[in-house]
Amino acid sequence: MVLKAVPGAFRTVACLGLSLSLGACGLFGDDQSPLLGTRESVMIQTTALEPDPGRGDNPIRLPPPYVNGSWTQPGGTAAHALHHLAIPDKPTVAWTSDVGDGDAEDAALLSQPIVAGTTLFTLDSRSKVSAYGLTDGQLYWRSDLEDIEEDRGAFGGGLAFADDKLFVTTGFARVYALDARSGRMLWQARAPGPFRSAPVVDGGRVFAITLDNQTVALDAADGALLWQHRGVEEQVGLLGSSSPAVAGAIVVVSYSSGDLYALGIESGRVFWNTSLAAVRRSDSLSDIGQVRGLPVIDRGLVLATSNAGRTMAIDLRRGNRLWERDIGGPLTIWAGGDYLFLITNKAELVALERHNGAIEWVTPLPRFEDPEDRGNPIAWVGPILAGNRLIVAGSHGDAHALSPYTGGFLGTIELPAGAAVSPIVVQEHLIFLSTDADLVVMH
């Protein structure tokens, strides 16, 4: 491990002087204040989905925004349910930084940043971990976890934080625990396979899912293997994979086969399992059953969606399906009060009722950078509910804000490159990470 401390290294960028073409500094102004510039809709495609009959009679009501103090896990918390977060009405760019290597022919940037206290952590596509000051961008330390004896093409993994330790999974089939203040390695453990997703930490245990559908539970104190669960290995899958969700004595894991398991955190015993794969498989891309988005545990329900077009609400304790819809996609559902928001694999932003899955509204997002020739498909990340906005970002470099109440388009911001992962919101900071490894922190 190479450790490099860089004291005092930071840069602050004013909105008007930003050289990375971050436009529309007043993007997320309130509904009553018009945005600067010409207001043009980018939602020009049609959609096959329609709101269910009777929807719209009662207006959508959301819990008020609150200041989220930390984002220590993939999805924010071990359960991945954050509801409605607070951001300023008109956030501006506080600072930016190049966190290392981004997407390449043999690598992809898959790790969402995390924030613990006043420190922001990132993992680039070559297993370099960096720690920054959240408010000013000062680089505290950088640690290189790339294994030079292994294939350099390995990539993936992610970050989680607990008890002053930073836990890191990598594409080199290893789990690390680092001292969060200095980056010093505390322990490392060999895993049965490489990782494409971040670990989750809860109750002194580290849970992580390998690329070949194995879940490992490690002791957070020393990395000792506590138990292991094996799913069905798939030969074909989407880029990236899911992270577990934890609530109480249950950890919910999802695999590229579309299988969802509820396991006991103590022993890995299976409480129940179900499948979100397609009923009939034709080996087309849309029939890949992978649950790549994080399963969400919210007030006794497990909420999950698959690339094969199935979304379910499942009783956490019993495993009973409470409802199911023929809607799905490769991203995480956002739970906001009594409503759910997700992006389908046909680039539709959909609002569902939490208790029965009824469709409230549907807004199509742009599917191609060149709509006429249907060239350069856009890969979307999000949504995230913050400041009475649903924020989504695309591989073409634009982030959009839409109304969670109607699905109406509110504004756009231009990022330095395509969005690599879903944005995060913590301590009223809105944070993007691009495919070029550019970190953009707004407040």
N, C-alpha and C positions, 0 to 999 in steps of 0.2 A: 504494500500500500504506500503510495506517495502522498504526503501531506504537505500542503503549502499554505501558510498563513499570509494574508495580504492585508495588513492593517491600514486603515484610512483610505482604502480604494473604493471610490464610489463616484457616481455621477447623478446629478439631479437635472431634470429636463423640464423646462417650462412648456406649457401647452403650445404657445404660439411659436416657440423656437425649435420644436421637435423636428428632427431631420429624418424620421422614419415614416413620414407620410401618414401620421395618425390624424385623420380628419375628424370633423364634427365634435369638437371638444365639449360642446353642450349636448351631446347625444341624448342623455337620459334626463332631460328636463321634464317637469311635471306636465300632466295632461293639459293644464290650463295655459302653459307657456309655450308658444310656438317655437319650433326649432329654427336655428339659423340656417339660411340657405334655402334652396328649392326643395320642396317636399315632394318626392316622387316615389310612387309605390314600386317595389321590386317583386311583388307577389302577383305574377301574371299567368301562372299556369292554372289548370283546372285540377280537381281532385275527385276521386271516386268515392271517398268517404263523405257522409252527410251527417249532420246532427240528428239524433234520434227524435221522433215525434214528441212534441210537448216541451222540448228543451227551449230555454230562453224565456219561459214564462216567469221564472224566478231568477233574479240576477245573481251572478256568482259573488259570493262573499268570502273573503280571505282573512286569515288572522293578520293583525298589524305587523309590520316589519319590526324586527328586533336586531340589536347589535350582536353579531356572532363573534365571540371572543377568540375562537381558535378553529383551525382546520387541520387536525392532527392525523387524519386517516384519509384513504381514498373515499370520496363522497362526503368528507367532512367529519363524520363520526363513525363508530363501529356499526351502527344500525343504518347509516346512509339516509337519514330523514332529518331535514333541517327546516322545512316549511318556508318561511318568508323572511328573508334577510334584509338588513338595512344597508343602503348606500346613499351617498349624497344625491340630491336631485340632478345636479350637473357635475359629475366627477370630471376631473382633469388629470393629466398625466403627472405623477409624482416623480417617477424615475424609471429607467429601463436598464437592462443589462443583457449581455450575451452570456448565457449559462454554459456554453460548451458546444458540443456537436449536436446537430439536428438530424433531420431525415437525410438518408443517403441511399445508394443502390442496395447496400447490404445492411441497413439499419433503419429503425424508425423510432421517433421520440414518442413514448407511450406513457410516461410518468407524470401525473398531476402534481404540481407543487403542493407543499403542505406548510402550515404556519403553526408554531408553538410559541406562546408568549410574544416576544417582539422579534422573533427570528423566522425567516422564510427559508425553506430548504428546497432544492431542486435536484433532479437526477437527469443527466443528459443521455443521449443514445449510446454513448460509449462508457457508461458506468462511472461517470464522474459526478460526485456529490458536492454541492456547494451550499454554503450557509450565508445568508444576507440579513442585514438589518431591514426590518419590514418598512420602516418609515423613511429611511434615507438611502437604502441600497448599498450600504457599506458591506464589502465582502469580508466576512470573518475568517473563513477557512475553506479550503477545497481539498477533497480526498479522491484519489483515482483508484477505483476498485476493479479496473479492467485486468483480467487474467491474461498476461502476455503469452502464457504457455498453452492457452486454449485458442480455439478458432476465433479470430478477430470479428467474424461475422455475427457473433452472439450479441443480442441486444434485448432490451425489455426489462421488466421488473418495476420496482417502485418503492415508495417510502411510507413509513408510519412512525409515529412518535409516542412515547409513554415513559414516564419516570426518568426524565433527563437522558433518555436513550433514543437514538435514531436507528430504526430497523430498516434494512435495505435488502430487497431481493434483486437478483441480477439474471441476465441471460446465460451466465456461466454456471448455473445450477448451484448457487450459493446464497445463503442468508447471512447478513452481517449485523452486528450491533455496534454502533459507534457512540462515543461520548458526544452528546449534542453540543457541548460548549467548545470542544476542541477538534472534533473529528477523529480523535484517537480510537483505534479499533479495540473493542472490548472482547468480542468473540466472533468466530465465524463457524458456520455449519454447512456441510455438504448436503445437498438435496438430491432426491431421486431423478430430477429432471430440471431443465431450464425454466425460468419464470418469464412470463410476459406481462404480469400484473403485479400490483403492490400487495404487501402483506396487510393484515389487520391485527391490531394488538388489543387485548382485553383480558382483565383478570390475571395478569402475569403470564399470559400465553400469546404466542405469535402464530397466527394462522395464515397459510399461503397455499396457492394452487399452482401446480406445475403445468407446463405446456401439454403434457400427456395425461391430464385429468387425474392428478393425485393431489390430495389435500394433506399437508403436514401440519402438525401442531407441535411447536417447540416451546421449551421453557425460556421465558424472556430473560431470566437471570444468567443462563449459561449456554443456551442453544441446544440443550439436550432434547432428543426426540421423545415426545410424550405419546403420540399415536399417529397413525397414518390411515387414510381412506383412499381407496382406488375406485375411480369410475371407469366407464367404458372409453377406451382410447379411440379417437376419430382420426382418420387419415387426412381429412380436409376440414379446414376451419377458417374463420375470419382472422385478420391480423389483430393481435391483442387478445386478452382474455379477462375474465371477471375476478373480482376479489370477494372474499366471504363477507357476510353480514352477521353480526353478533348481537344478541339480546338475551340477558339473563343466562340460563344454562344451555342455550341452543346457539349453534353456529350454522348458518344456512350457506351452502356452497352450490355453485352452478358450474356446469361443464360444457365443453364444446359440442357434446352429444345432444344438448338440450335438456339433460337431466338436472333436476333440482333435488338436493338432499338436505334434510334437517338432521344435524348430528349433535350428540351430547358433547359439551366442551371438555368434560372430564376424561372420557374414554373414546370418543369418536363413534359411539353406538348410534345406529341409524334409528331415528324416531319415525320418519316417514320420507317418502320420495315421490316425485311426480315427474312428468315429462312435458316440456314445451316444444318438442320437435313436431314437425309436420306429421299429420296422420298418414299421409301417403308421400313417400319420398321418390323424387324423380332425378335426384343428383344435380338439379340446377342450383344456382347460387342462392335463390330465394328459399330453397328447401333446406339449406344448412340450418340446423336447429339450434345453433349456438346461442347461449345466453351470455353475451359479451358484456352487456350492461350490468351494473351492480344490482343484485337483489336488494330490495329495500324492506326493512322491518319497521312498521309504523303502527303503534297502538294495537298490537296483537295480530296484525296482518302481515303476510309476506306478499310483496308486490313485485312481479317479475314479468319481463317481456323477452321474446326471442326473435331472432332474425327470421324464423320460419312463419312469423305472423300470428303469434298467440300471446295474449296478455292475460294474466291471472291474478286474482286475489285469493290467498290461501290462509286458512287459520293456522297461526304459528304453532300452537300446541297440538292440534289434532291432525293437521294436514288436509282438512276438508277444503275443497274448492268452493269458494263463496260465489264467484262469478268468473266467467271467461269470455273474452272477445277475440274475434278474428282480426286483430290489429297487432302489429308488432314491429320491432326494429332492433338495431344493434346497440342502442344507447340506454342509459339509465333513466328510469321513470323519476320524475320529480314530484314528491308528495308535498302539496301545499294546502294545509287545512283539510277540507272535505273534498278536495279536487286533486286530480293527477294530471300531469302534463308530460307528454313524450313526443319524440320525433320518430315517425314510422320509417320503414326502409324504402318508402316512396316519397320521402322528403315532405311529409305532412306534419305540421305541428298540431297536436290534438289535445283537447281538454276533456277529461272523463270525470264522472262522478265517482267518488271513492267507494261508496257503499254498494253500487250496482254496476259500475262500468259504463253507464250511459254516456253517449257522446254529447258534449255541450256545444262545442264548435270545432271547426277544422280550418286551418290556414295552410295552403300550400306554400312551401319555400321553393326558391329557384333550384332546379335540379342540374342544370348545366351552365357552364360559363358562356357557352355559345348556344342559346336556345334553338336557333334556326337549324343548325347542323347537328344539334344534340351532342356537341363535343365537350370534352373536359368535364366529366361528372363532378359535382360538388359533394364532398363528404362533410356532413354537419356534426357538430358536437353541442352538447347541452341537452335540454334547457336548464337554466337556473333562475329561480324566482327571487328577485331582489328589487326593493324600492318600487313596488307595483309595476315591475317590468319582467317579462320573460326574455332572457338574454340567450341568444344562440349565436354560434360562430361557425364559419365555413372554411373549407380548404382553399377557397379563392381569395381569402384575405379580408372578407367583410364580416363584421358582427352586427346583428340586427337586434333591436328591441321591439317587442310586441306586447300588446295589452293582454294580461291574463284573463281579463273579463270578457273580451270580445274576440281576441285573436288579431285585432287590427294592428297594422304596421305603424311604428312610432318613429323609428330613426335608424341610422346606420353609422358605423365607425369603420374606418379603414385601418387594418392591422398591418404590421411590417411584412407579414407573410401569412400563409394559411394557418388556421388554428390547429394545433397538434392535439390538444386535450380540452375538455370542458373547462370554462373559466371557473374561478373560485371567488368567494366573497368572505372576507374576514376583517373584523375591526373596521368596517365601512370602507375597505379597500376592495376594488374590483381588479382581478389579476388574470391576465392572459399569458399563455405560452405558445409561441408560434413554431411551425415546423422547422424554421431556421434557428431555433433555440433562443429566440429573442423573448425576454421576459418583459412584460409591460404592466406596471403597477399604477393604478389610478386611484384617486381619493377625492 
